[in-house]
Amino acid sequence: MLKVGDTVKVKKETMHYGERIAFIPIGTICRVVEIKYYENKEKMIGIIPEGDLAYDYGAYWYLECEVEKGHLEWVKDE
C-alpha cells in the first residue's frame, strides 16, 4: 500500500486521454506527493522525480500498478 512520502520507480507509461504517455521516463526514481481515488475506486499516485524542486507545477499522475515501491541503498564504490 503506497502512502505519501514513499519512494517509487516508474515501471510503465500511463494513460492520458486514451494515449499511453511517459510523463516521466521509465525507470526514474520518484517520490509520492499525493494520492487520489477516482469514482471507479482506482488509486492514482501523484509523483515527482526525486530531487525535483519544481513541485509548484504539480505532480505527474500514474496508476498504482504503473509504479513499484522500493528504497534507495548506498553502496560504496571500491
HELIX and SHEET records of a PDB file:
HELIX    1   1 TYR A   55  TYR A   57  5                                   3    
HELIX    2   2 GLU A   64  GLU A   66  5                                   3    
SHEET    1   A 5 TYR A  60  LEU A  63  0                                        
SHEET    2   A 5 LYS A  43  PRO A  49 -1                                        
SHEET    3   A 5 ILE A  29  TYR A  37 -1                                        
SHEET    4   A 5 THR A   7  VAL A  10 -1                                        
SHEET    5   A 5 VAL A  67  GLY A  70 -1                                        
SHEET    1   B 2 THR A  14  HIS A  16  0                                        
SHEET    2   B 2 GLU A  19  ILE A  21 -1                                        
END                                                                             
